[in-house]
Amino acid sequence: MTRGLKACGLLLMATITIGCSGTAGAERKEPSSPDPMLGMLHKGILQLTMNIDGLTKRMGELRHFPDTTDPTLRELRALDLSGWELHQQQWLIQRDHLQFAYELLQRAKASPAEKPQFLERWIKHEQEFEKVMGDFRQQRHAMEQQRLQLEAQGVERELR
């Protein structure tokens, strides 16, 4: 491989690695809730928000990454960006899901008599959420398969 392609590949791998690292070391203080379920939901909302913000930044960095003449590397980078965009959409849906649950539980605590109606709304929402998440899993799997094929083609091309 040429020196430029190696550098491009290494930078792309580093960007992906950083992108996948998430917020493992990040610590945020959230207000403690007397209700453990509300506290857990609040923490999940904060974590997803941090992940979404971080991924948005990484996608911007990838978009400004110097172009390459190698069509396989260009296709891999475009596929990575599409994968990150899909992942970001998934996180947005997950955050909205947790926010919905959080608000529904707060309303149920304020109006216990309405719990049966809230339960119906939750069951319907959960069914829709599961379908959307299943669709995301299928899309992600297809992208992962495509990426594996592209990587293999690139390696084979370099070895010939």
C-alpha positions in Angstrom: 0.0 0.0 0.0 1.1 3.5 -0.5 2.0 5.7 2.4 -1.0 7.9 1.9 -3.4 4.9 1.9 -1.8 3.5 5.0 -2.2 6.9 6.8 -5.8 7.2 5.6 -6.6 3.6 6.7 -5.0 4.1 10.1 -6.8 7.4 10.7 -10.1 5.8 9.7 -9.5 2.9 12.1 -8.6 5.3 14.9 -11.7 7.3 14.3 -13.9 4.2 14.3 -12.2 3.0 17.5 -12.8 6.3 19.2 -16.4 6.3 18.0 -17.0 2.9 19.4 -15.5 3.7 22.8 -18.6 5.7 23.8 -18.6 7.3 27.1 -17.2 4.6 29.3 -15.1 6.9 31.3 -17.5 9.8 31.5 -19.1 10.6 34.8 -22.1 12.9 35.1 -23.9 13.8 38.2 -27.6 13.4 37.9 -30.2 14.4 40.5 -30.9 11.5 42.7 -34.5 10.4 42.5 -36.4 8.8 45.4 -37.8 6.4 42.8 -35.2 3.9 41.5 -37.0 3.4 38.2 -37.1 7.1 37.5 -33.4 7.4 38.5 -32.4 4.6 36.1 -34.4 6.2 33.2 -32.9 9.6 33.9 -29.4 8.1 33.9 -30.1 6.3 30.6 -31.4 9.5 29.0 -28.3 11.4 30.1 -26.0 8.6 28.8 -27.7 8.5 25.4 -27.6 12.3 25.1 -23.8 12.2 25.7 -23.4 9.4 23.2 -25.5 11.2 20.6 -23.5 14.4 21.1 -20.2 12.5 20.9 -21.2 10.6 17.8 -22.4 13.9 16.1 -18.9 15.3 16.7 -17.1 12.2 15.3 -19.3 12.2 12.2 -18.4 15.8 11.6 -14.7 14.9 11.9 -15.1 12.0 9.5 -16.9 14.2 7.0 -13.8 16.6 7.0 -11.4 13.7 6.7 -9.2 14.2 3.5 -10.5 12.4 0.5 -8.6 9.5 -1.0 -8.4 8.2 -4.6 -8.9 4.6 -3.5 -12.5 3.7 -4.3 -12.6 0.9 -1.7 -11.5 3.2 1.1 -14.0 5.9 -0.1 -16.8 3.3 -0.1 -15.7 2.1 3.4 -15.7 5.6 4.7 -19.2 6.3 3.2 -20.4 3.0 4.7 -19.0 3.9 8.1 -20.6 7.3 8.0 -23.9 5.7 7.0 -23.5 3.2 9.9 -22.9 6.0 12.4 -25.9 7.9 11.1 -28.0 4.8 11.5 -26.6 4.3 15.0 -27.4 7.9 15.9 -31.0 7.5 14.7 -31.2 4.4 16.9 -29.9 6.2 19.9 -32.3 9.1 19.3 -35.2 6.6 19.2 -34.0 4.9 22.3 -33.6 8.3 24.1 -37.2 9.2 23.1 -38.4 5.8 24.3 -36.8 6.4 27.7 -38.1 10.0 27.9 -41.6 8.7 27.1 -41.3 6.1 29.9 -40.0 8.7 32.3 -42.8 11.1 31.6 -45.4 8.4 31.7 -44.2 7.2 35.1 -44.2 10.7 36.5 -47.8 11.2 35.3 -48.8 7.9 36.8 -47.4 8.9 40.2 -49.3 12.2 40.0 -52.5 10.5 38.8 -52.7 6.9 40.1 -56.3 6.5 39.0 -55.1 6.8 35.4 -52.6 4.0 35.6 -54.7 1.6 33.4 -54.8 4.2 30.6 -51.1 4.8 31.0 -50.4 1.0 30.9 -52.3 0.8 27.6 -50.3 3.6 26.1 -47.1 2.0 27.3 -48.0 -1.4 25.8 -48.7 0.1 22.5 -45.6 2.3 22.6 -43.4 -0.7 23.6 -44.8 -2.8 20.6 -44.0 0.0 18.2 -40.6 0.5 19.7 -39.7 -3.2 19.4 -40.6 -3.2 15.7 -38.5 -0.1 15.0 -35.6 -1.6 16.9 -35.9 -4.8 14.9 -35.7 -2.8 11.7 -32.6 -1.1 13.0 -31.0 -4.4 13.8 -31.7 -5.7 10.3 -30.2 -2.5 8.7 -27.2 -2.7 10.9 -26.6 -6.3 10.1 -26.8 -5.6 6.3 -24.3 -2.8 6.7 -21.9 -5.0 8.7 -22.0 -7.7 6.0 -21.3 -5.1 3.3 -18.4 -3.7 5.3 -16.9 -7.1 5.8 -17.1 -7.8 2.1 -15.5 -4.5 1.2 -12.7 -5.0 3.7 -12.0 -8.5 2.3 -12.0 -7.1 -1.3 -9.5 -4.4 -0.3 -7.2 -6.8 1.5 -7.3 -9.2 -1.4 -6.6 -6.4 -3.9 -3.6 -5.4 -1.9 -2.3 -8.9 -1.7 -2.4 -9.5 -5.4 
